[in-house]
């Protein structure tokens, strides 16, 4: 018997602040040089195609459902914290330039707050 693979693809959504409707991830990306922004976009697409899960060194578990997409460009180490959500959706929560060996707890806390806001506003991300 031949099995048909479903064509339901994963989607990527950017966290949006409920106060002003802006996306901190998109704001972060706009500030980057074009080549760095293009590489991050390529990694995000790679993440989508692989259904929200990549092995190290591309991705790493941070806490709970939150993972980290790791994009290095020269000496710049960009990190995007995300999680895989219902209905095959990947929600990008927070982006930052990593300058230390360990992911700063302040950045993780921001991602956790954004995660809670996503869960409080599920309709926006379906």
Secondary structure by P-SEA (a helix, b strand, c coil): cbbbbbcbbbbbbccccccccccaaaaaaaaccaaaaaaaaaaaaaaaaacccccccccccccccbbbbbbbcccbbbbbbbbbbccbbbbbcbbbbbccccccaaaaaaaaaaaaaaaacccccc
